[in-house]
Structures are given as structure tokens and as C-alpha cells.
């Protein structure tokens, strides 16, 4: 064998050592790859992560961190990460992680609210949350500015940002049965809804925000009239019984209706944000504008039971205004109580000529001076019964030519209109006068005289029975005999009747002979000449 066969060749030793040196470096590749994957995931999470916002709510009922979703049109766009309480303990702060696609929902005018099951007058909402739980609804804003803190709404907004239509403001005296979500009708078609309401300044009325969907907002013009369409309008007039309502929904949740004054599509569409007056009913809404009111006062010396605030002021069937207030005053001079009734009257309801006669006066004295002239002609106020069943009263203005003349005090504000008692009070006065006169009648003396008269009549009757009656009996007996004799003479078989009948027969025969002779002489007048006797010395 060769010498070098006992010793291994050193050629292979450097290769093994080199391999052993590289083995520890390959082990570190695994954590390095994991770190790279983690960094990639962090980067991906950071890149895919959307804005993080905090929304404050009054209550966190139904909200759970890591479970409650944030949805827009039933699409998940975020999730609730944490829930905490504000420092003043008045609100719940909900931190939401939005998705990358939800960057627009960080606009300052974005709205958030909690969707829960709700049963209300306008319907049932949020039924899907009975199984899935509550979620947070969101409506994207349009602002270019972004924010991270928002105040959540307690109710879902009535109008979405992307919903087309117009918003208007209505001013009325009361809310009636209208609520948020109540429908708005145009020719009995639901075209919008009430979005919000609030009190006017100083609480003198209410204002409502209403939304009309497109394309129905083109029927809202500057002269559009609005009125409460809630409930049932029942009327009984000369044409019969009328029942009017917008829909069954309006009976339950209330509603508002609108229409142009002309009943046609308006020429110019009212811009968004326009303000309108809200009338109590359709008749009031479609009536011509009343213009400024004239406040007057009427004093009555009778009970005002049945007269309430808002009662009509009527002039021969035309409602001129309404009662503003009813009160009582003590008259120190007469030591009596007077009942003042303050009313608001609208001269425009008496026609354009009457209104023009007032408007032409720049000093503002035309109205009182006209009332003074009308009062001189007998214009008076009177309480009348408007309903016999309920006893409701109203104030009637009319001319009474026989009323006593009065002079109005033009310095008083408000102006006082004279009054007259109503027909019932006049009847009561007349009955009282009759009763006083009856009290003056001497019924006791009349009774004594009547008793004496009856005694005298009784004595007279006794005398008649003792003296006159026997003589009357004899007279009646003689008359009875006379009638008996006449009856005997007029009997058929009496001699007088026989002789009278024979005389009449002979008279009839004689008349017949005379008639025959007269007829013969008319036919033969020559017989009268032939039968004439001759005189002596005449020749035949």
C-alpha cells in the first residue's frame, strides 16, 4: 500500500468545517421572515386602516366593543373599538375604527346614530336588530373639512344627505297632532314629511321643518298655502253632511297638506328654506290674507257662560274675527260688574272697498272714525247662541235701528263698541216686567167682588126659576097647540088640502083654455073682423 494510505487525505476537512460554520446563520432566517411578515401585516393594516373617530351618545345601550358594527346603507364600514364615559359623566364616548373606504365619513357634517328596534306612531323601525343587535348608522357629510369628534343623534335623521328635495319652514299657532315623520300631502299624495319642530321665540307659536321630495317640490310656490290635515273635518250645512280627511295615516299620526292659492302649478318655484304660515284648516288656508287686525272691546251686562277664547265674531254670516279674551271688571261709578270681551277683527274680510277706505288714510284714524259712523247708524254687538246642544255663544255684530244713540270715546285704546242684550235676555226682561205688573193686580179684591157677583147671580137664577119658568111653560104649551093645528091643516087628507088641490086643477084647466084661444087668434086674426057687429046705415 502506499505510504499515505494510513492517513486520511486532508482534502475533505476544509469542506466540512465550512458547512458547519453556515448552519447557525440559516436558523436565524425563520424569525427574520416572521418579522418581515409582521412588518408587512402592520404596514398593510396601517395602509388599509381608515379614520378613527369618537362619537358621544347619551347612552351605550346595545353597544359592545369589537362586536357592534357601523353601517351605511346596510354595508359594514367600521366597528366599535372601545366604549368609555366622559369626564363629566354625562355622555358615553364610543371610539370607532372606520375602514379605508370610509374616509369620507370623517367630514365635519357626518351624522351618527344608534339603530334600535322602535315602535312609534309613524311605524316600526329597526326590526332587523332584534336578532343581530344594535348597530350605529351613519350618513356621510359633504364638507371638505374633517373631524375626529362627533355628537351622535338620538333619532335617525329624516332626510339623508343624498336624498333629493327641498326643505321649508312653517310657522303655526300650535303643533296639533303633528310629530316628526308625519306625512305631508299634495292632492292626497304623500310627498314629504316633517323633519323637526321647535317653539318660536318667546313661545308665541311653533316652527316646523318640512322636507318635500323631488320632483314634488316643484309644486311649492311663493303663494302656496299650508294647513293641518290631521283628524276629521265634519261639517253639516245646507248641502248636507260632509266628512273630509286626507288619509287613514293622517288620522293616526297627523299630517300637513299644501296647495297653491289658484289650485294650479305655481309659475315660480319657492327656493329652499322659504317660510310659510301654517293654518288650522283648509278653509282658513285658502282664504284671502286677512291683513292687520283691529282690536276692539265690548262690554256686556250678562253672563258670558259659553263664550270662550277663539269664538267667532260674526257680521250677518261673515266671520270678521275671533274673541281674544274674556274678563270681568268692576265699575266704581255704577257699583256693578261689567264683562269685557276683547276681539280681533279683520276689515279685509268685509271686502276690498271697506279695506281700501281704511288703507287710504295715512294718519291711521280711518278705522276708528268709520266705526264711529257705523255705531251712529246702530251698529251694536250682541251675544247669540251658536249651538243649542252645547250652549256655545258667539259675538254678533249687526245694525239695530231702534238702539239708543251713543258717542264713541275715540281716545280709548282699544276702541269700545256698544252692545245690546240678546233676544233671550230681552225676553227675560219682558217676563220680569210682566211678573212685576202681575204682582200689582189686586187678586184678593177681585176674588171678593167675584164672590158677591156669584151670590147675586144665584139669587137671580132662583127668581127666574120661581117666576119666569112657569110662564114660559104656559107659553110653550100654547105654541105646541098652534103647531098641532097647523099640522092638521097641512096633512094630505085634510079638507083644506082637497079644496086647494081642486081649485088648482080648475085654475090649470082655465089657463090651458086661454092658451088655446090665444094660439087660435094668432093664427086666424080675420076672425076678429068677421065677428065685429055692423052699425046702422052701413052697407054690407
C-alpha positions as CSV (number, residue, x, y, z in Angstrom):
1,X,0.0,0.0,0.0
2,X,1.2,3.4,-0.5
3,X,2.5,5.3,2.5
4,X,-0.2,7.7,2.6
5,X,-3.0,5.1,2.8
6,X,-2.8,5.0,6.7
7,X,-3.7,8.7,7.0
8,X,-6.8,10.2,5.5
9,X,-6.5,12.8,2.9
10,X,-6.8,16.3,4.1
11,X,-8.8,17.3,1.1
12,X,-12.2,16.8,2.7
13,X,-11.7,18.6,6.0
14,X,-12.0,22.2,4.8
15,X,-15.4,21.5,3.2
16,X,-17.0,20.0,6.4
17,X,-15.8,22.9,8.5
18,X,-17.2,25.3,6.1
19,X,-20.7,23.7,6.2
20,X,-20.7,23.6,10.0
21,X,-20.0,27.3,10.0
22,X,-23.1,28.2,7.8
23,X,-25.6,26.1,9.7
24,X,-26.3,28.7,12.6
25,X,-26.8,31.5,10.1
26,X,-29.7,29.6,8.4
27,X,-31.6,29.2,11.7
28,X,-31.9,33.0,12.0
29,X,-33.8,33.2,8.7
30,X,-37.1,31.9,10.3
31,X,-37.5,34.8,12.8
32,X,-36.3,37.2,10.2
33,X,-39.0,36.0,7.8
34,X,-41.6,36.2,10.6
35,X,-40.5,39.7,11.4
36,X,-40.8,40.7,7.8
37,X,-44.3,39.2,7.6
38,X,-45.3,41.0,10.8
39,X,-44.0,44.3,9.5
40,X,-45.8,43.7,6.2
41,X,-49.0,43.0,8.1
42,X,-48.5,46.1,10.2
43,X,-47.9,48.1,7.1
44,X,-50.9,46.6,5.4
45,X,-53.1,47.3,8.4
46,X,-51.8,50.8,8.6
47,X,-52.4,51.3,4.9
48,X,-55.9,49.7,4.9
49,X,-56.9,51.4,8.1
50,X,-59.4,54.2,7.8
51,X,-60.0,57.2,10.1
52,X,-60.7,56.7,13.7
53,X,-63.5,58.8,15.2
54,X,-65.1,59.3,18.6
55,X,-68.8,59.7,18.8
56,X,-70.6,60.7,22.0
57,X,-74.1,59.3,22.9
58,X,-76.4,59.8,25.8
59,X,-76.5,56.0,26.4
60,X,-74.4,53.0,25.3
61,X,-77.4,50.7,25.4
62,X,-76.9,47.8,23.0
63,X,-73.3,48.8,22.0
64,X,-70.4,46.3,22.6
65,X,-66.7,46.8,21.8
66,X,-65.4,44.6,19.0
67,X,-69.0,43.5,18.0
68,X,-71.1,46.5,17.2
69,X,-70.8,47.4,13.6
70,X,-71.1,50.7,11.8
71,X,-73.2,50.5,8.7
72,X,-74.1,52.8,5.8
73,X,-77.0,51.6,3.8
74,X,-76.6,48.1,5.4
75,X,-72.9,47.9,4.4
76,X,-70.3,47.5,7.2
77,X,-67.8,50.4,7.1
78,X,-66.4,50.2,10.6
79,X,-66.5,48.6,14.1
80,X,-66.7,49.9,17.7
81,X,-63.2,49.5,19.2
82,X,-63.9,50.8,22.8
83,X,-66.6,52.5,24.9
84,X,-65.8,54.9,27.8
85,X,-67.6,57.5,29.8
86,X,-66.9,61.2,29.5
87,X,-65.2,63.2,32.4
88,X,-68.5,64.9,33.4
89,X,-70.3,61.5,33.4
90,X,-73.0,62.9,31.1
91,X,-72.1,61.1,27.9
92,X,-70.8,57.8,26.6
93,X,-67.7,58.0,24.3
94,X,-67.7,55.4,21.5
95,X,-64.4,55.1,19.6
96,X,-64.9,53.7,16.1
97,X,-62.4,52.3,13.6
98,X,-63.5,53.1,10.1
99,X,-62.4,51.1,7.0
100,X,-60.2,52.6,4.3
101,X,-63.2,53.1,2.1
102,X,-64.9,55.2,4.8
103,X,-62.6,58.2,4.7
104,X,-65.4,60.4,3.5
105,X,-67.3,59.7,6.8
106,X,-64.8,61.8,8.7
107,X,-66.4,65.0,7.3
108,X,-67.5,67.5,9.9
109,X,-71.2,67.3,8.9
110,X,-71.3,63.5,9.1
111,X,-74.1,62.2,11.4
112,X,-74.1,59.1,13.6
113,X,-77.0,57.5,15.5
114,X,-77.8,54.2,17.1
115,X,-80.3,51.9,15.4
116,X,-82.5,50.0,17.8
117,X,-86.0,48.5,17.5
118,X,-88.6,51.2,17.8
119,X,-92.4,51.2,17.6
120,X,-93.9,54.6,17.1
121,X,-96.9,56.4,15.6
122,X,-95.1,56.6,12.2
123,X,-94.3,52.9,12.0
124,X,-92.0,50.2,13.2
125,X,-88.2,50.6,12.5
126,X,-85.1,48.6,13.3
127,X,-86.7,45.1,13.4
128,X,-83.5,43.6,12.0
129,X,-81.7,44.5,15.2
130,X,-83.8,42.1,17.2
131,X,-81.5,39.2,16.1
132,X,-78.3,41.0,15.1
133,X,-78.2,43.5,17.9
134,X,-78.0,47.3,17.7
135,X,-75.6,49.0,15.3
136,X,-74.5,52.5,14.5
137,X,-76.0,54.2,11.5
138,X,-74.1,56.9,9.6
139,X,-74.9,59.5,7.0
140,X,-72.0,60.9,5.0
141,X,-71.4,64.6,5.1
142,X,-70.5,66.8,2.2
143,X,-68.0,69.1,3.9
144,X,-64.3,69.1,2.8
145,X,-63.1,69.5,6.4
146,X,-62.6,66.5,8.6
147,X,-63.0,65.9,12.3
148,X,-62.4,63.2,14.8
149,X,-65.1,64.0,17.5
150,X,-68.8,63.9,16.7
151,X,-72.0,64.2,18.7
152,X,-74.4,61.4,17.9
153,X,-78.1,61.8,17.2
154,X,-80.8,60.3,19.4
155,X,-83.0,59.6,16.4
156,X,-82.3,58.7,12.8
157,X,-82.3,61.8,10.6
158,X,-85.5,62.2,8.5
159,X,-83.6,63.3,5.4
160,X,-80.5,61.7,4.1
161,X,-77.7,63.8,2.6
162,X,-78.1,62.2,-0.8
163,X,-81.9,62.5,-0.9
164,X,-83.2,65.0,-3.4
165,X,-85.8,67.5,-2.4
166,X,-86.2,70.8,-0.6
167,X,-86.5,71.9,3.0
168,X,-89.0,74.6,4.1
169,X,-90.0,76.2,7.4
170,X,-93.7,76.5,8.6
171,X,-94.9,78.8,11.3
172,X,-98.1,77.9,13.1
173,X,-100.0,78.6,16.3
174,X,-99.8,75.0,17.7
175,X,-98.2,71.7,16.8
176,X,-101.6,69.9,16.8
177,X,-101.2,66.1,16.3
178,X,-98.1,66.5,14.0
179,X,-94.9,64.7,15.0
180,X,-91.5,64.1,13.5
181,X,-92.1,61.9,10.5
182,X,-95.7,62.9,9.9
183,X,-96.6,62.9,6.2
184,X,-97.1,65.9,4.0
185,X,-99.8,65.6,1.3
186,X,-100.3,67.3,-2.0
187,X,-103.7,66.4,-3.5
188,X,-103.8,63.5,-1.0
189,X,-100.4,62.1,-2.2
190,X,-97.7,61.7,0.4
191,X,-94.9,63.8,-1.0
192,X,-92.8,64.6,2.1
193,X,-92.6,64.5,5.9
194,X,-91.9,66.7,9.0
195,X,-88.3,66.6,9.9
196,X,-88.2,68.7,13.1
197,X,-90.2,71.2,15.2
198,X,-89.5,73.7,17.9
199,X,-91.0,76.7,19.7
200,X,-90.9,80.2,18.3
201,X,-89.1,82.9,20.1
202,X,-90.9,83.8,23.4
203,X,-93.1,80.8,22.9
204,X,-95.7,82.5,20.7
205,X,-96.1,79.6,18.3
206,X,-94.2,76.7,16.8
207,X,-92.0,76.4,13.8
208,X,-91.6,73.2,11.8
209,X,-89.0,72.0,9.3
210,X,-90.6,70.0,6.4
211,X,-89.0,68.2,3.6
212,X,-90.6,67.8,0.1
213,X,-89.2,65.1,-2.1
214,X,-88.2,65.8,-5.7
215,X,-89.9,66.2,-8.1
216,X,-92.9,67.2,-5.9
217,X,-91.0,70.3,-4.6
218,X,-91.8,72.0,-8.0
219,X,-95.4,72.4,-6.8
220,X,-94.3,74.6,-3.9
221,X,-94.6,78.3,-4.9
222,X,-94.4,81.6,-3.1
223,X,-98.2,81.7,-2.8
224,X,-98.5,78.1,-1.6
225,X,-100.9,77.7,1.4
226,X,-100.3,75.1,4.1
227,X,-102.7,73.7,6.7
228,X,-103.1,71.0,9.3
229,X,-104.6,67.8,7.6
230,X,-104.9,65.9,10.9
231,X,-108.1,64.4,12.2
232,X,-111.5,64.5,10.6
233,X,-113.3,67.6,9.3
234,X,-117.0,67.2,9.9
235,X,-119.5,69.8,8.6
236,X,-123.2,70.0,8.5
237,X,-124.5,72.7,6.2
238,X,-127.4,73.3,3.7
239,X,-125.9,70.8,1.2
240,X,-125.8,68.0,3.8
241,X,-123.3,66.2,6.0
242,X,-119.7,66.3,4.9
243,X,-116.8,64.2,6.1
244,X,-113.3,65.2,5.0
245,X,-109.9,63.7,5.8
246,X,-106.6,63.2,4.0
247,X,-105.9,59.6,4.7
248,X,-106.1,56.9,7.5
249,X,-102.5,57.7,8.3
250,X,-103.3,61.3,8.9
251,X,-105.9,60.2,11.5
252,X,-103.3,58.3,13.5
253,X,-100.0,60.3,13.1
254,X,-101.3,63.6,11.9
255,X,-100.2,65.4,8.7
256,X,-99.9,68.6,6.8
257,X,-101.3,69.4,3.3
258,X,-100.4,72.2,0.9
259,X,-101.8,73.7,-2.3
260,X,-101.4,76.9,-4.3
261,X,-103.9,79.6,-3.9
262,X,-105.0,79.3,-7.5
263,X,-105.1,75.5,-7.4
264,X,-102.6,75.2,-10.3
265,X,-98.9,74.6,-10.6
266,X,-97.1,77.8,-9.5
267,X,-95.2,79.8,-12.1
268,X,-92.2,80.3,-9.9
269,X,-90.9,77.6,-7.5
270,X,-90.2,78.7,-4.0
271,X,-86.5,78.5,-3.1
272,X,-85.2,76.1,-0.5
273,X,-85.6,77.5,3.0
274,X,-88.7,79.6,2.2
275,X,-91.0,80.3,5.1
276,X,-94.8,79.9,5.2
277,X,-97.7,80.2,7.6
278,X,-99.5,77.1,8.7
279,X,-103.3,77.4,9.0
280,X,-105.6,75.4,11.2
281,X,-107.7,74.0,8.3
282,X,-108.1,74.2,4.6
283,X,-110.8,76.8,4.6
284,X,-108.6,79.2,6.6
285,X,-105.5,78.5,4.5
286,X,-107.2,79.2,1.1
287,X,-109.0,82.3,2.4
288,X,-107.6,85.6,1.2
289,X,-105.0,87.2,3.6
290,X,-106.7,89.0,6.4
291,X,-104.2,91.8,6.8
292,X,-103.7,93.6,10.1
293,X,-106.4,93.2,12.8
294,X,-108.3,95.9,14.6
295,X,-108.6,95.2,18.3
296,X,-111.8,96.4,20.0
297,X,-113.6,95.7,23.3
298,X,-117.3,95.0,24.0
299,X,-118.8,95.3,27.5
300,X,-121.8,93.0,28.4
301,X,-124.0,93.1,31.4
302,X,-124.9,89.4,31.3
303,X,-123.4,86.0,31.9
304,X,-120.6,85.0,29.5
305,X,-121.0,81.3,30.2
306,X,-120.5,79.5,26.9
307,X,-118.3,82.2,25.4
308,X,-114.7,81.1,25.1
309,X,-111.4,82.3,23.6
310,X,-111.4,81.8,19.9
311,X,-115.2,82.2,19.5
312,X,-116.1,83.8,16.2
313,X,-117.2,87.4,15.7
314,X,-119.9,87.3,13.1
315,X,-121.4,90.0,10.9
316,X,-124.5,88.7,9.1
317,X,-122.9,85.3,8.5
318,X,-119.4,86.6,7.7
319,X,-116.8,85.7,10.3
320,X,-114.9,89.0,10.9
321,X,-112.6,87.8,13.6
322,X,-112.4,86.0,16.9
323,X,-112.5,86.5,20.6
324,X,-109.1,87.2,22.1
325,X,-110.0,87.2,25.8
326,X,-112.9,87.3,28.2
327,X,-112.7,89.0,31.6
328,X,-114.5,90.9,34.3
329,X,-114.3,94.5,35.6
330,X,-115.8,96.4,38.5
331,X,-117.5,99.7,37.7
332,X,-116.8,102.0,40.6
333,X,-119.4,104.6,39.4
334,X,-122.4,102.2,39.0
335,X,-121.1,99.7,41.6
336,X,-121.7,96.8,39.3
337,X,-119.6,94.3,37.4
338,X,-119.0,94.5,33.7
339,X,-117.8,91.7,31.4
340,X,-115.3,92.9,28.8
341,X,-114.8,90.9,25.7
342,X,-111.7,91.8,23.6
343,X,-112.0,90.8,20.0
344,X,-109.7,91.0,16.9
345,X,-111.5,91.9,13.7
346,X,-110.1,91.8,10.2
347,X,-111.6,94.6,8.0
348,X,-110.3,92.9,4.8
349,X,-113.0,90.2,5.2
350,X,-115.6,92.9,4.6
351,X,-114.4,93.4,1.0
352,X,-111.7,95.4,-0.8
353,X,-113.7,98.6,-0.7
354,X,-114.0,98.6,3.0
355,X,-110.3,97.8,3.4
356,X,-109.3,100.4,0.9
357,X,-111.3,103.1,2.8
358,X,-109.1,102.3,5.8
359,X,-105.8,101.9,4.0
360,X,-106.1,105.3,2.2
361,X,-105.9,107.1,5.5
362,X,-102.3,107.8,6.3
363,X,-103.0,109.1,9.8
364,X,-104.4,105.8,10.9
365,X,-107.7,107.3,12.1
366,X,-109.9,105.9,9.3
367,X,-110.7,102.7,11.1
368,X,-112.0,104.3,14.4
369,X,-113.8,107.1,12.6
370,X,-115.6,104.5,10.4
371,X,-116.6,102.5,13.4
372,X,-118.0,105.7,14.9
373,X,-120.1,106.3,11.9
374,X,-121.3,102.7,11.9
375,X,-122.2,103.0,15.6
376,X,-124.2,106.1,14.9
377,X,-126.2,104.1,12.4
378,X,-127.0,101.4,15.0
379,X,-124.0,99.0,14.9
380,X,-124.0,97.0,18.1
381,X,-122.5,93.9,19.5
382,X,-124.7,91.1,20.8
383,X,-124.2,87.7,22.3
384,X,-126.0,84.9,20.5
385,X,-126.3,81.1,20.9
386,X,-124.3,79.2,18.3
387,X,-125.1,75.7,19.4
388,X,-128.3,74.8,21.3
389,X,-126.8,71.5,22.4
390,X,-123.5,72.8,23.9
391,X,-124.7,76.3,24.7
392,X,-121.7,77.9,22.9
393,X,-122.0,81.6,22.4
394,X,-120.5,83.9,19.7
395,X,-120.4,87.7,19.3
396,X,-122.6,89.0,16.5
397,X,-122.3,92.5,15.0
398,X,-125.4,93.9,13.4
399,X,-127.4,97.1,12.9
400,X,-130.2,97.9,15.3
401,X,-132.1,101.0,14.1
402,X,-134.0,101.4,17.3
403,X,-130.9,101.3,19.5
404,X,-130.2,104.3,21.6
405,X,-127.6,106.7,20.2
406,X,-124.1,106.6,21.8
407,X,-120.9,108.5,21.2
408,X,-117.7,106.6,21.0
409,X,-114.7,107.7,23.0
410,X,-112.0,107.9,20.3
411,X,-109.3,108.3,22.9
412,X,-109.7,104.7,24.3
413,X,-107.4,102.0,23.2
414,X,-108.8,99.5,22.3
415,X,-111.9,101.2,20.9
416,X,-115.2,100.3,22.7
417,X,-118.1,99.1,20.7
418,X,-121.6,99.5,22.3
419,X,-123.7,96.4,22.9
420,X,-127.3,95.4,23.2
421,X,-128.8,92.4,25.2
422,X,-129.7,89.3,23.2
423,X,-133.2,88.2,22.5
424,X,-133.3,85.8,25.4
425,X,-132.3,88.5,27.8
426,X,-134.9,90.8,26.3
427,X,-137.5,88.0,26.8
428,X,-136.4,87.5,30.4
429,X,-136.7,91.3,31.0
430,X,-140.2,91.3,29.5
431,X,-141.2,88.3,31.6
432,X,-139.8,90.1,34.7
433,X,-141.8,93.2,33.8
434,X,-145.0,91.1,33.3
435,X,-144.3,89.4,36.7
436,X,-144.0,92.8,38.4
437,X,-147.2,94.0,36.8
438,X,-149.0,90.8,37.9
439,X,-147.8,91.4,41.4
440,X,-149.7,94.8,41.4
441,X,-153.0,93.2,40.4
442,X,-155.4,93.1,43.5
443,X,-156.3,89.4,43.1
444,X,-157.9,89.3,46.6
445,X,-160.2,92.2,45.9
446,X,-161.2,90.7,42.6
447,X,-161.9,87.5,44.3
448,X,-164.2,89.2,46.9
449,X,-166.1,91.0,44.1
450,X,-166.4,87.8,42.1
451,X,-167.9,86.1,45.2
452,X,-170.5,88.8,45.6
453,X,-171.3,88.7,41.9
454,X,-171.9,84.9,42.1
455,X,-174.2,85.4,45.0
456,X,-176.3,87.9,43.0
457,X,-176.4,85.6,40.1
458,X,-177.5,82.8,42.3
459,X,-180.4,85.0,43.6
460,X,-181.4,85.9,40.1
461,X,-181.5,82.3,39.0
462,X,-183.7,81.5,41.8
463,X,-186.2,84.2,40.8
464,X,-186.1,83.0,37.2
465,X,-186.9,79.5,38.4
466,X,-189.8,80.6,40.5
467,X,-191.4,83.3,38.3
468,X,-190.3,83.2,34.7
469,X,-190.1,79.4,34.3
470,X,-193.8,78.7,35.0
471,X,-194.9,81.4,32.5
472,X,-192.5,80.0,29.9
473,X,-194.1,76.6,30.4
474,X,-197.6,78.0,29.6
475,X,-196.2,79.8,26.5
476,X,-194.6,76.6,25.3
477,X,-198.0,74.7,25.8
478,X,-199.9,77.3,23.7
479,X,-197.2,77.2,21.0
480,X,-197.4,73.4,20.9
481,X,-201.2,73.6,20.3
482,X,-200.7,76.1,17.5
483,X,-198.2,73.9,15.7
484,X,-200.6,71.0,16.1
485,X,-203.4,72.8,14.4
486,X,-201.1,73.9,11.5
487,X,-200.0,70.3,11.2
488,X,-203.6,69.1,10.8
489,X,-204.3,71.7,8.1
490,X,-201.3,70.6,6.2
491,X,-202.0,66.9,6.2
492,X,-202.7,65.2,2.8
493,X,-206.1,64.0,3.7
494,X,-207.3,67.2,5.3
495,X,-210.3,69.2,3.7
496,X,-208.2,72.2,3.2
497,X,-205.7,70.2,1.2
498,X,-208.6,68.7,-1.0
499,X,-210.2,72.0,-1.7
500,X,-206.9,73.6,-2.5
501,X,-206.0,70.8,-4.9
502,X,-209.4,71.1,-6.8
503,X,-209.0,74.9,-7.1
504,X,-205.6,74.5,-8.5
505,X,-206.8,71.9,-11.1
506,X,-209.6,74.2,-12.3
507,X,-207.2,77.1,-12.5
508,X,-204.9,74.9,-14.6
509,X,-207.7,74.0,-17.0
510,X,-208.7,77.6,-17.3
511,X,-205.1,78.6,-18.2
512,X,-204.9,75.8,-20.8
513,X,-208.2,77.1,-22.5
514,X,-206.8,80.7,-22.5
515,X,-203.6,79.4,-24.1
516,X,-205.5,77.5,-26.8
517,X,-207.7,80.6,-27.6
518,X,-204.6,82.8,-27.8
519,X,-202.9,80.4,-30.2
520,X,-206.0,80.3,-32.5
521,X,-206.4,84.1,-32.6
522,X,-202.7,84.4,-33.6
523,X,-203.2,82.0,-36.5
524,X,-206.6,83.5,-37.6
525,X,-206.7,87.2,-36.9
526,X,-209.5,87.7,-39.5
527,X,-212.0,86.0,-37.1
528,X,-211.9,89.2,-35.0
529,X,-213.1,91.2,-38.1
530,X,-215.8,88.9,-39.1
531,X,-217.2,88.7,-35.7
532,X,-217.4,92.5,-35.5
533,X,-221.2,93.8,-35.3
534,X,-222.5,96.1,-38.1
535,X,-223.7,99.6,-37.4
536,X,-226.9,101.1,-38.7
537,X,-226.7,102.6,-42.1
538,X,-223.6,100.7,-43.1
539,X,-223.7,98.6,-46.2
540,X,-222.8,95.1,-46.2
